[in-house]
Amino acid sequence: MVNVKVWRNDIEQIVSFEAFGHSGYGYQGQDIVCAAISILLQTAVMGLEGYLNLSPKVEIKDGFLKCHLRQKLDALKAEKAAAILETMLIGLQEINKQYPESINIVMMREV
């Protein structure tokens, strides 16, 4: 199972996410659920970096991805980052609806 944690700050903005594990839906290299989750997470990181020119702290290993927005964002960038990250979360939630045995999403509060 892929475990996904998503952290929100006190004003409900997504500020971090991490995913670890493998879905177990298919063989390695042919697992459509793992691939879908990976694409959503990596595209969110690419959007933050490439589209918004942000420098989140990112760590990627086999079966693990973590992304944390380190800097304070101005209103416009915060709105655009929210669009990227909320869309990522919607995609993950849709995967969870179709493959609940393969992905677990936990919402966290930033401390």
N, C-alpha and C positions, 0 to 999 in steps of 0.2 A: 504494500500500500504506500502511496505517496502521501506524506503528511505535509500540509501547507499551513504555515502560521502567518497571519497578517496583523501588523500592529497599526493602530490608529492613535493619534495624539488627542489632546483634550478638546480639540475643535473638530474631531472626527475625520481628519485627513489621514490617509494611508501614508505612513512614514517609513515602513520597513516590511519586507516579506522574506520568507525563507521556505524552501521545500527540500525534503529529503526522503530517500527511499525510492523504490521502484514499484510500479503499479501491479506487476505480476499478471497483467492481462494477456501478454504474449511473450514470445521469445525475445531476448535482447536483440535489438536492431530491427525488430518487426513489431514492436509493441506500440500500437496506435494511440493508446491512452497516454503512455509515457511521452510519446512524441508530441501529442497535443498540449500536454501540460508544459513541457519544456519549451515549445514554441511560444506559448503565451507569456511565460516568465521571461524568456530571453528577449522577446520583442518589447516587453515593457522596459527592460533595461536599455535596449537600443534606443527606444523612444526618449527616455530620460537623458541619455548621453548624446545621441545624434541629433535629435530634434530640438531638445531644450538646452543642449550644451551644459548639462549638469555633470557633476562628478560624484555620483553615489559610491559608497563603499560597496564593492561587489566581490563576492567570493564564489568561485565555481569549481567543483570537483565532480567526480563520477557520482551521480545520484544525489547531488547537493548543489543548491544555489541560494545565496543570500544577498539581499540588496537593502542598503540603508541610506536614506537621504540624510546627508550630514549637514548641509547648509540650510540656513533660513532662506525662504523664497519670497520674492516680491509677489504681490497679488496676482499679476498676470501669469507668472511662471507657476505659482501654486495652483491656479485654476487649470492650466494645461497639464501639469503633473497629475492632478486629480483625475482629469479625463483619461489619461493613459492608465493610471493605476486602478481606477474604478472599472474600466473596461476589462482590464486583466482579471479582476475579481469576478466580474459577471461571467466571463468565459470559463473560469475555474468552477464557478457554481453550476454552470450548465453541464460541464463534464461530470461533476458530482451527482447531478440528477440522473444522468444516463448510466454512470458507472460507479454507484455508491460504494461498491466493495473495493474500488481501486484508488480512491482519493478521499482524504479527510481534511477538511478546512477548519481551522480554529482561529477565531478572532481574538486578538490580544489588545491590551491597553498599554500604551507606552508609559513608563514610569519616570 
